[in-house]
Amino acid sequence: MTHEVVLRRAVAADARAAADVYLRSFRAALPTVVRPHTDDEVREYIRDVVVPSRETWVAQAPGGGIIGLMVLDGELLSQLYLAPDWRGRGIGDRLVALAKERSPGGLTLWTFQVNRPAHRFYERHGFTAVEFTDGSGNEEREPDVRYVWRPGPDGSGSP
């Protein structure tokens, strides 16, 4: 029997590992984007705000380590990050499916314009780019794009 990655709600004890996934993923995927907060500030925010007050999910590897983070805030998919060495194994697909299940009326998210792999990933999952900005509305001051997913008549997200 193979051991599978488990998706579960985050608990307080997961906060540091989840923050570390975020930090590693951000550095790997977005090396040109300036982060406005220190690593310690990110860890504190995830510990003190995200895990206790948002619908926070983690992907846990068979050995017990946290390898993915997903945060929902109503219809906003506010964060989805995977440890770089776990990309391409279907975990992001499972997290998006979970987000759609948790928010069946639709989802919205923001990603940076420079993050082309994220654009392809979300478009493959039925999200449509609906707004492009110059970045003046985000902390990083980095041009971004808003994506929206709405379920189709059959619930698939396809028209």
NUPA-584003 format. One line per field, with one value per residue: y, z negated, x of N, C-alpha, C, O in turn; residue in three letters; residue number from 1. Coordinates in Angstrom, 3 decimals. Example, Ala and Ser with C-alpha at 12.3 -4.5 7.8 and 13.67 -1.06 7.14 Angstrom:
n_north: -5.690:-2.250
n_up: -7.800:-7.080
n_east: 13.190:12.850
ca_north: -4.500:-1.060
ca_up: -7.800:-7.140
ca_east: 12.300:13.670
c_north: -3.300:0.030
c_up: -7.800:-7.870
c_east: 13.200:12.900
o_north: -3.319:1.138
o_up: -8.465:-8.039
o_east: 14.236:13.409
type: ala:ser
seq: 1:2
//
This chain:
n_north: -1.185:2.189:5.217:8.164:11.682:13.715:15.850:18.297:20.266:22.997:23.175:24.918:24.041:23.569:25.954:27.135:25.376:25.553:28.239:28.160:26.592:28.388:30.469:29.169:28.359:30.814:32.066:30.317:30.359:33.035:34.763:37.374:39.072:41.457:40.911:42.324:41.836:40.482:37.164:36.324:38.005:37.037:34.423:35.010:36.249:34.159:32.376:33.916:35.110:33.894:30.963:30.774:32.310:32.048:29.874:27.449:25.134:22.304:20.365:17.267:15.335:11.798:11.174:12.959:15.641:19.075:20.066:21.652:24.498:25.996:28.641:29.771:32.403:33.003:33.347:33.871:32.571:32.772:31.997:29.633:27.408:25.293:23.137:23.453:21.051:19.291:19.911:19.284:16.810:16.445:17.472:20.181:20.192:18.658:20.365:22.597:21.371:20.804:23.430:24.294:22.565:23.456:26.022:26.167:27.947:29.538:30.926:33.310:34.705:36.129:36.524:37.048:38.839:38.048:35.401:33.037:30.151:29.761:31.013:29.262:26.938:27.661:28.363:25.914:24.723:25.863:28.549:32.020:34.839:38.036:40.613:42.895:44.478:47.309:46.789:48.567:48.144:46.111:44.855:44.252:45.816:44.882:44.113:42.502:39.867:39.125:36.221:34.303:31.710:30.099:27.810:25.628:24.696:21.969:21.825:21.684:23.836:24.448:26.116
n_up: 0.000:0.865:-0.637:-0.933:-0.269:-2.661:-2.932:-5.154:-7.729:-9.010:-12.103:-15.111:-15.656:-13.139:-12.007:-11.776:-10.018:-7.812:-7.154:-6.413:-4.094:-2.469:-2.317:-1.070:1.342:2.461:2.857:4.752:6.917:7.494:7.895:8.641:7.428:4.971:1.566:-0.934:-3.631:-6.399:-6.894:-9.513:-10.132:-8.304:-9.308:-11.848:-11.090:-9.758:-11.893:-13.856:-12.601:-10.102:-10.427:-12.827:-12.081:-9.435:-6.844:-6.777:-5.149:-5.043:-3.242:-3.963:-3.991:-3.525:-5.461:-7.439:-7.275:-6.495:-3.351:-1.726:-1.437:-1.757:-1.679:-2.352:-2.167:-2.505:0.702:1.696:2.778:1.131:0.708:2.101:1.948:2.653:1.482:3.230:4.211:4.305:6.309:9.287:8.752:8.508:6.196:5.968:7.742:6.278:4.082:5.317:6.207:3.725:2.794:4.608:3.893:1.293:1.780:3.574:5.127:6.486:7.054:6.436:7.150:6.764:8.609:9.406:12.358:13.477:12.846:14.690:14.755:12.739:13.916:16.078:14.624:13.099:15.200:16.469:14.622:15.008:14.351:15.145:16.392:15.313:14.627:14.839:13.153:12.241:10.016:7.931:5.928:4.247:1.650:2.525:4.729:7.289:10.595:11.050:11.503:11.562:11.121:11.852:10.994:11.900:11.366:13.958:15.720:15.221:12.953:13.291:13.821:16.364:19.194
n_east: 0.849:0.574:1.649:-0.134:-0.209:-1.736:-4.509:-5.476:-7.131:-5.333:-3.570:-2.564:0.048:1.072:1.800:4.444:5.815:4.111:4.444:7.119:6.953:5.551:7.500:9.722:8.546:7.740:10.211:11.332:9.501:9.075:11.429:12.087:10.339:9.885:9.744:7.710:7.905:9.752:11.166:10.572:8.401:6.517:6.218:5.121:2.693:1.345:1.152:-0.265:-2.480:-3.358:-3.600:-5.240:-7.550:-8.409:-9.644:-7.627:-5.617:-3.459:-1.056:0.115:2.963:3.739:5.716:5.122:5.815:4.972:3.991:2.530:0.330:-2.796:-5.064:-8.235:-10.577:-13.568:-14.870:-12.408:-9.450:-6.818:-4.195:-1.969:0.425:3.183:5.770:8.790:10.047:7.951:6.249:4.295:3.218:0.538:-0.580:-1.224:-3.368:-5.193:-5.573:-6.788:-9.137:-10.272:-10.634:-12.599:-14.650:-15.134:-15.982:-18.378:-19.838:-18.115:-14.812:-12.217:-9.019:-5.740:-2.760:0.679:1.650:4.066:4.223:4.008:3.799:1.846:-0.353:-0.868:-1.454:-3.797:-5.542:-5.784:-7.375:-9.824:-10.070:-10.450:-8.772:-9.576:-8.950:-6.301:-3.642:-1.545:-0.126:-0.286:-2.076:-1.184:1.002:3.549:3.912:3.788:2.882:-0.237:-2.713:-6.149:-7.966:-10.893:-13.108:-16.023:-18.642:-19.796:-22.850:-22.907:-21.456:-18.762:-17.136:-16.713:-18.097
ca_north: 0.000:3.414:6.278:9.317:12.989:13.968:17.231:18.459:21.611:23.324:23.441:25.872:23.438:23.539:27.310:27.412:24.575:26.120:29.484:27.803:26.197:29.650:31.182:28.427:28.387:32.177:32.293:29.496:30.713:34.477:35.327:38.794:39.847:41.910:40.627:43.483:41.418:39.560:35.785:36.255:38.642:36.080:33.335:35.540:36.472:32.860:31.829:34.721:35.551:32.979:29.662:30.857:33.030:31.762:28.443:27.099:23.719:21.907:19.065:16.603:14.222:10.535:11.212:13.878:17.039:19.918:20.337:22.520:25.426:26.639:29.469:30.288:33.455:33.097:32.932:34.227:31.607:33.802:31.443:28.237:27.241:23.952:23.027:23.328:19.674:18.511:20.355:18.341:15.491:16.428:17.999:21.444:19.827:18.238:21.547:23.387:20.627:21.029:24.808:24.335:21.860:24.299:27.245:25.690:29.028:30.178:31.354:34.336:34.727:37.034:36.030:38.058:38.686:37.351:33.987:32.344:28.789:29.836:31.311:28.009:26.030:28.055:28.275:24.488:24.368:26.552:29.952:32.978:36.144:39.048:41.957:43.064:45.752:47.763:46.406:49.616:47.691:45.048:45.265:44.057:46.780:44.036:43.913:41.226:39.506:38.466:35.095:33.900:30.429:29.919:26.489:25.555:24.047:20.615:21.918:21.427:25.041:24.678:26.641
ca_up: 0.000:0.893:-1.536:-0.140:-0.903:-3.322:-3.036:-6.394:-8.286:-9.785:-13.536:-15.536:-15.583:-11.742:-11.493:-11.352:-8.825:-6.709:-6.781:-5.721:-2.739:-1.770:-2.053:-0.075:2.606:2.986:3.361:5.945:8.028:7.741:7.449:8.964:6.685:3.678:0.453:-1.824:-5.031:-6.718:-7.142:-10.839:-10.051:-7.616:-10.262:-12.868:-10.466:-9.548:-13.222:-14.656:-11.853:-9.071:-10.938:-13.722:-11.654:-8.051:-6.562:-6.382:-4.901:-4.750:-2.640:-4.814:-3.311:-4.267:-6.624:-8.442:-7.021:-5.774:-2.032:-0.989:-2.212:-1.023:-2.563:-1.806:-2.938:-1.727:2.092:2.072:2.602:0.860:0.782:2.471:2.113:2.459:1.390:4.619:4.616:4.367:7.452:10.393:8.273:8.375:4.907:6.261:8.334:5.173:3.288:6.069:6.147:2.381:2.740:5.343:3.066:0.129:2.266:4.818:5.921:7.254:6.389:7.051:6.611:7.391:8.766:10.080:13.815:13.839:12.464:15.814:14.406:11.996:14.890:16.785:13.646:12.798:16.422:16.658:13.661:15.327:13.938:16.231:16.020:15.492:14.311:14.745:12.493:12.258:8.746:6.908:4.857:3.407:0.843:3.270:5.833:8.449:11.423:10.781:12.303:10.792:11.786:11.307:11.393:11.612:11.836:15.130:15.444:14.716:11.769:13.615:14.051:17.812:19.645
ca_east: 0.000:1.367:1.203:-0.516:-0.239:-3.019:-4.954:-6.232:-7.139:-4.140:-3.673:-1.538:1.381:1.505:2.020:5.824:6.115:3.336:5.121:8.352:6.555:5.275:8.752:10.506:7.826:7.790:11.583:11.569:8.609:9.010:12.710:12.218:9.343:10.382:8.828:7.686:8.003:10.843:10.732:9.951:7.080:5.640:5.921:4.203:1.395:0.700:0.854:-1.190:-3.657:-3.847:-4.064:-6.401:-8.752:-8.766:-9.797:-6.261:-5.406:-2.086:-0.789:1.095:3.644:3.673:6.606:4.604:6.162:4.028:4.565:1.626:-0.479:-3.875:-5.873:-9.484:-11.230:-14.797:-14.615:-11.040:-8.355:-5.819:-2.845:-1.768:1.868:3.725:7.221:9.252:10.355:6.712:5.437:4.165:2.773:-0.918:-1.037:-1.905:-4.660:-6.069:-5.912:-7.774:-10.406:-10.797:-11.116:-13.866:-15.632:-15.429:-16.612:-18.981:-20.407:-17.056:-13.581:-11.399:-7.659:-4.771:-1.396:1.508:1.725:5.311:4.135:3.377:3.363:0.581:-1.418:-1.191:-2.066:-5.176:-6.343:-6.059:-8.428:-11.065:-10.065:-10.333:-8.212:-10.623:-8.458:-4.854:-3.344:-0.152:0.482:-0.398:-2.964:-0.622:2.153:4.788:3.924:4.107:1.684:-0.900:-3.882:-7.210:-8.612:-12.188:-13.693:-17.452:-19.045:-20.665:-24.143:-22.693:-20.632:-17.358:-16.374:-16.688:-19.400
c_north: 1.238:4.420:7.531:10.591:13.229:15.472:17.335:19.911:21.809:23.525:24.342:25.314:23.387:24.887:27.536:26.641:25.119:27.419:29.181:27.316:27.451:30.331:30.482:28.504:29.765:32.446:31.548:29.998:32.178:35.184:36.822:39.674:40.183:41.612:41.781:43.128:40.449:38.147:35.679:36.902:37.726:34.958:33.791:35.724:35.147:32.245:32.566:35.097:34.443:31.690:29.821:31.455:32.843:30.253:27.978:25.591:23.473:20.564:18.468:15.384:12.958:10.513:12.195:15.339:17.770:20.331:21.248:23.348:26.002:27.396:30.004:31.349:33.772:32.559:33.254:33.078:32.477:33.288:29.997:28.091:25.794:24.040:22.750:21.894:18.770:18.960:19.263:16.949:15.427:16.997:19.330:21.198:19.450:19.433:22.423:22.683:20.821:22.449:24.934:23.650:22.731:25.580:26.957:26.779:29.761:30.599:32.506:34.275:35.754:36.299:37.105:37.778:37.926:35.849:33.194:30.903:28.777:30.132:30.020:27.039:26.398:27.989:26.823:24.027:25.212:27.994:30.834:34.280:37.215:40.465:41.922:44.418:46.081:47.437:47.442:49.190:46.560:45.523:45.190:45.095:46.096:43.863:42.521:41.033:38.782:37.414:34.763:32.529:30.435:28.559:26.574:24.858:22.638:20.608:21.789:22.680:25.352:25.174:25.584
c_up: 0.000:-0.082:-0.712:-0.964:-1.433:-3.307:-4.282:-6.843:-9.121:-11.250:-13.913:-15.375:-14.154:-11.246:-11.006:-10.075:-7.617:-6.223:-6.012:-4.293:-1.905:-1.367:-0.985:1.302:3.257:3.585:4.667:7.143:8.436:7.336:7.709:8.171:5.300:2.610:-0.539:-3.307:-5.208:-6.910:-8.487:-10.852:-9.357:-8.578:-11.325:-12.299:-10.255:-10.888:-13.908:-13.948:-10.967:-9.669:-11.880:-13.119:-10.197:-7.900:-5.925:-6.294:-4.658:-4.035:-3.452:-4.099:-4.154:-5.505:-7.691:-8.198:-6.240:-4.461:-1.189:-1.932:-1.292:-2.015:-1.795:-2.744:-2.200:-0.332:2.552:1.752:2.397:0.923:1.246:2.817:1.854:2.291:2.798:5.073:4.655:5.519:8.508:9.981:8.027:7.078:5.099:6.874:7.239:4.319:4.008:6.055:4.783:2.254:3.452:4.555:1.891:0.529:3.601:5.694:6.760:6.385:7.149:6.414:7.364:7.520:9.526:11.574:14.234:13.575:13.532:15.485:13.613:12.941:15.597:15.855:13.415:14.033:16.733:15.746:13.844:14.865:15.170:15.684:16.312:15.232:14.205:14.104:12.613:10.946:7.649:5.740:4.008:2.719:1.607:4.366:7.146:9.271:11.206:11.659:11.396:11.672:11.075:11.854:10.970:12.133:13.056:14.755:14.860:13.459:12.034:13.686:15.521:18.249:20.326
c_east: 0.888:0.775:0.982:-0.419:-1.651:-3.293:-5.803:-6.196:-5.884:-4.505:-2.500:-0.126:1.935:2.017:3.449:6.173:5.357:3.987:6.403:8.062:6.295:6.580:9.593:9.863:7.928:9.170:11.826:10.764:8.708:10.306:12.857:11.248:9.905:9.330:8.870:7.861:9.168:10.277:10.025:8.574:6.078:5.248:4.927:2.801:0.653:0.303:-0.292:-2.480:-4.210:-4.407:-5.257:-7.668:-9.148:-8.970:-8.483:-6.120:-3.927:-2.107:0.350:1.641:3.538:4.564:6.186:4.904:5.093:4.685:3.681:0.783:-1.539:-4.734:-7.070:-10.036:-12.520:-14.536:-13.201:-10.083:-7.121:-4.390:-2.909:-0.283:2.249:5.228:7.743:9.505:9.129:5.807:5.375:3.729:1.269:-1.452:-1.762:-3.272:-5.657:-6.485:-6.934:-9.128:-11.063:-11.353:-12.464:-14.978:-16.075:-16.148:-17.290:-19.593:-19.380:-15.897:-12.965:-10.018:-6.844:-3.454:-0.617:1.576:2.977:5.234:3.374:2.991:2.049:-0.574:-1.846:-1.924:-3.535:-6.068:-6.695:-7.200:-9.691:-11.151:-9.847:-9.757:-9.251:-10.128:-6.935:-4.586:-1.862:0.562:0.337:-1.291:-2.416:0.649:3.476:4.991:4.310:2.833:1.078:-2.118:-4.871:-7.851:-9.912:-12.549:-15.155:-17.857:-19.959:-21.956:-23.992:-21.812:-19.150:-16.520:-16.237:-18.055:-20.249
o_north: 1.326:4.460:7.906:10.573:12.978:16.271:16.561:20.690:20.911:23.981:24.510:26.043:23.185:24.959:28.081:27.204:25.145:27.665:29.883:27.595:27.559:30.725:31.140:28.692:29.873:32.987:32.081:30.057:32.524:36.104:37.477:40.900:39.300:42.013:42.186:44.023:39.701:37.963:35.017:36.401:37.644:34.585:33.056:35.388:35.046:31.656:31.939:35.379:34.090:31.359:29.065:31.148:33.429:29.465:28.099:24.863:24.334:19.755:19.078:14.514:13.030:9.891:12.270:16.203:17.175:20.874:21.583:22.962:26.443:26.867:30.607:31.209:34.686:31.443:32.940:32.675:32.871:34.063:29.236:28.587:25.147:24.902:21.896:21.556:17.596:18.431:18.429:16.004:14.479:17.007:19.579:21.908:19.867:19.505:22.940:23.337:20.985:22.648:25.605:24.111:22.743:26.170:27.438:26.554:30.526:30.626:32.656:33.842:36.189:35.535:37.957:36.624:37.226:35.100:32.743:30.465:27.879:29.568:29.725:26.399:25.544:27.599:26.542:23.065:25.275:28.609:30.448:34.771:37.301:41.426:41.040:45.407:45.255:47.775:47.214:49.813:46.081:46.477:45.969:45.250:46.640:43.502:41.511:41.903:37.944:37.677:34.917:32.231:30.739:28.181:27.477:24.469:22.177:19.544:21.785:22.598:26.398:24.710:25.872
o_up: -0.774:-0.313:0.108:-2.189:-0.739:-3.630:-4.464:-6.404:-9.836:-11.583:-13.136:-14.998:-13.969:-10.170:-9.919:-9.154:-6.512:-5.019:-5.055:-3.380:-0.772:-0.213:-0.089:2.307:4.458:4.686:5.582:8.258:9.590:6.519:7.060:8.242:4.561:2.735:-0.955:-4.147:-4.297:-7.067:-8.593:-11.516:-9.770:-8.654:-11.670:-12.962:-10.547:-11.003:-14.475:-14.608:-11.065:-9.439:-11.751:-13.587:-9.759:-8.731:-4.718:-7.229:-4.128:-4.192:-3.610:-3.657:-5.355:-6.505:-8.745:-8.844:-5.424:-4.451:-0.059:-3.076:-0.184:-3.067:-0.731:-3.965:-1.377:-0.181:3.685:0.599:3.357:1.168:0.839:3.840:0.954:2.877:3.495:6.217:5.003:5.677:8.615:10.761:7.416:6.869:4.469:6.567:7.268:3.878:3.374:5.907:4.699:1.674:2.955:4.555:1.534:-0.290:4.642:6.879:7.654:5.157:8.354:5.271:8.455:6.632:10.198:12.001:15.246:14.035:13.309:15.911:13.797:12.790:15.701:16.255:13.523:13.930:17.212:16.056:12.947:14.978:16.111:14.643:17.431:15.580:13.567:14.462:13.026:10.782:6.531:4.678:3.117:3.160:1.361:4.880:7.976:8.714:11.183:12.443:10.576:12.813:9.859:13.027:9.823:13.235:13.165:13.602:14.101:12.951:11.095:13.617:15.893:17.735:20.757
o_east: 1.841:-0.433:1.820:-0.532:-2.636:-2.415:-6.744:-5.350:-5.438:-5.599:-1.560:0.791:3.135:2.610:3.643:6.765:5.899:4.068:6.730:8.838:6.764:6.748:10.122:10.548:8.174:9.283:12.453:11.282:8.455:10.279:13.674:11.334:10.342:8.173:9.955:7.956:9.521:9.070:8.993:7.666:4.921:4.077:4.001:1.820:-0.539:-0.771:-1.187:-3.480:-5.385:-5.571:-6.220:-8.764:-10.138:-8.518:-8.269:-6.453:-3.226:-3.021:1.408:0.890:3.278:4.204:6.818:4.312:4.390:5.789:4.037:0.544:-1.236:-5.094:-6.931:-9.969:-12.571:-14.038:-12.834:-9.936:-6.459:-3.465:-3.787:0.188:1.713:5.882:7.195:9.204:9.248:4.707:6.274:3.849:0.775:-2.665:-2.790:-4.230:-6.815:-7.632:-7.854:-10.160:-12.280:-12.420:-13.369:-16.119:-17.253:-16.852:-16.842:-19.839:-19.741:-15.983:-13.167:-9.871:-7.210:-3.076:-1.199:1.562:2.958:6.096:2.251:1.922:1.228:-1.658:-3.037:-2.897:-4.414:-7.231:-7.794:-7.902:-10.532:-12.212:-9.153:-10.195:-9.755:-10.813:-6.361:-5.226:-1.048:1.734:0.799:-1.260:-3.118:1.289:4.396:6.099:5.038:1.796:1.782:-2.499:-4.492:-8.229:-10.027:-12.324:-15.480:-17.459:-20.788:-22.142:-24.844:-21.457:-18.354:-15.294:-15.706:-19.072:-21.365
type: met:thr:his:glu:val:val:leu:arg:arg:ala:val:ala:ala:asp:ala:arg:ala:ala:ala:asp:val:tyr:leu:arg:ser:phe:arg:ala:ala:leu:pro:thr:val:val:arg:pro:his:thr:asp:asp:glu:val:arg:glu:tyr:ile:arg:asp:val:val:val:pro:ser:arg:glu:thr:trp:val:ala:gln:ala:pro:gly:gly:gly:ile:ile:gly:leu:met:val:leu:asp:gly:glu:leu:leu:ser:gln:leu:tyr:leu:ala:pro:asp:trp:arg:gly:arg:gly:ile:gly:asp:arg:leu:val:ala:leu:ala:lys:glu:arg:ser:pro:gly:gly:leu:thr:leu:trp:thr:phe:gln:val:asn:arg:pro:ala:his:arg:phe:tyr:glu:arg:his:gly:phe:thr:ala:val:glu:phe:thr:asp:gly:ser:gly:asn:glu:glu:arg:glu:pro:asp:val:arg:tyr:val:trp:arg:pro:gly:pro:asp:gly:ser:gly:ser:pro
seq: 1:2:3:4:5:6:7:8:9:10:11:12:13:14:15:16:17:18:19:20:21:22:23:24:25:26:27:28:29:30:31:32:33:34:35:36:37:38:39:40:41:42:43:44:45:46:47:48:49:50:51:52:53:54:55:56:57:58:59:60:61:62:63:64:65:66:67:68:69:70:71:72:73:74:75:76:77:78:79:80:81:82:83:84:85:86:87:88:89:90:91:92:93:94:95:96:97:98:99:100:101:102:103:104:105:106:107:108:109:110:111:112:113:114:115:116:117:118:119:120:121:122:123:124:125:126:127:128:129:130:131:132:133:134:135:136:137:138:139:140:141:142:143:144:145:146:147:148:149:150:151:152:153:154:155:156:157:158:159
//
